Amino acid sequence: MEKTDCIAIIPARGGSKGIPKKNIVLTSGKPLIAWTIEAALAAKTINRIIVSTDDADIAKTATIFGAEVIMRPASISGDKASSEAALLHVLSELKNHLPKITVFLQCTSPLMTSDDIDGTVNLIKSGQFDCAFTAIPFYHFLWTQTGAGSYAGINHDSSFRPMRQDRQEQLLEVGAVYAMDTEKFMEKSYRFFGRIGTHMIHPDHALEIDDPADLERAEFLINKRQSKLFINDHLKEKLSSVKLIATDFDGVLTDNKAHVSQIGEETVVCSRSDGHAANLFRSIGISLVCISTESNPVVAKRCEKMGIDYYHGQADKVECLKNYLRDKAIDKENCLYVGNDSNDAGALSYAGISAVPADVYKEVEHLAQIKTATRGGDGVLRELFSIIQEAKNRSKKRGIT
């Protein structure tokens, strides 16, 4: 019988009581299920992604974001239908193309990452476990009601309150990723059997969407993660050595809009926090320069107010940046360039580190190593200062100069 290595199955019913159409409700700009599909697509261990649903809208969304779809019958689509029933139905439809490993992914866990998936799957691939699940450490005291107004401790003696460091670590199951030996799962028909492994994930990734408050928290955490999505250890070391911040004007220091008076004068909206950021950067030995194609005098006025160098009316930003770095004897690897539009593409590619604001245009988003949670004109430089300062503090602790 032919077998693929590892298939991810994402059960996604159409019905939801807490949040109507929950599985495709927009979350940080994407349908909820899209976050899970994208994590699976990025996972190294997954060969195929299948969404099991009874809903046409979910099926269409899943297809758009790159998953296959297998429609499930009404008999296993109700409120009381188990996830295992959906998994087994998909496997029965695969017939002679069963995977060695079946991965069950929850579409209500938008913070899961490809690493969370790969880490769980690799426990099965190691041959040491038959099934595995994601978890986080749990040190809290649990109570249960034993009568009217009466409660008893579940995982502790209510008369003894040891300090956290003296308590035995317990694990909280996170319903994000489950991985199973397919043959054994089909034999047992439930997700936990044999040798059970646990893959520990970051607590932020443990969020499961059940009510509107969960959606608000998810959006906050997703935006927080996206702002530092590309900041791995190597990039943190590079950030700790930044000597120059070169920035575009419109769309970074402004909200990319212009207010025009009846006599044709233009004004722009800037953030005072970016002016403060200029002072903060100077206090740690980092210079700033603004390079803009805009010829309006407002560029000069704002940069003079901030006390930074500026070049406006620049048709070739890359050449301007090269000349400035040469004059200041700064290596391009120690330069961070911030831009938001297609005329920044060259400079974003040239500088050692590239950053864009949250509302960057899609044409250049892929060139960025850092995407801030802040929109243009709302304090992009101030956020970048916090990121760089954090990287410098980390380097000091590790003895990196």
Number of C-alpha atoms within 10 A of each C-alpha: 6 10 11 14 16 23 23 27 27 29 27 27 25 18 16 14 10 11 14 11 18 26 25 21 16 15 20 17 8 12 21 24 27 25 22 24 27 18 19 30 19 15 18 12 23 21 14 17 22 21 28 26 24 22 16 11 14 23 21 13 18 25 16 11 17 16 23 16 21 19 16 21 13 10 8 18 22 14 10 7 13 13 20 17 17 26 25 16 17 22 19 13 12 12 10 12 14 21 21 18 26 26 28 25 25 24 28 25 23 29 22 27 22 19 16 23 29 20 23 27 29 16 21 22 19 9 10 12 20 24 27 26 27 26 25 19 14 12 16 13 12 11 13 11 11 10 8 6 6 8 12 14 14 12 13 15 11 13 7 7 11 11 8 10 8 8 12 9 12 13 13 15 17 21 18 26 27 24 34 29 24 23 15 18 22 17 8 12 15 16 22 18 16 12 12 17 20 19 21 18 21 14 12 14 21 20 20 19 22 15 12 12 9 13 23 14 14 23 17 14 18 20 18 14 17 15 23 15 14 15 19 10 11 9 15 18 18 20 25 21 18 22 21 23 23 25 26 27 29 23 25 29 30 21 19 17 14 13 10 11 9 6 6 8 10 14 13 17 16 21 18 14 16 23 20 14 21 22 18 17 22 15 10 12 11 18 19 23 21 21 27 24 18 16 12 14 11 15 23 17 12 17 20 12 10 17 15 17 15 20 21 19 14 14 13 15 22 20 13 16 22 16 12 16 17 12 9 10 9 15 15 19 16 20 26 26 28 30 31 29 19 14 17 23 20 15 27 29 15 17 22 19 24 23 24 33 29 20 19 22 15 11 11 19 23 13 19 21 20 25 27 25 23 21 21 28 24 22 25 27 28 20 19 26 19 14 19 19 17 15 20 22 13 16 18 12 8 9 8 12 9
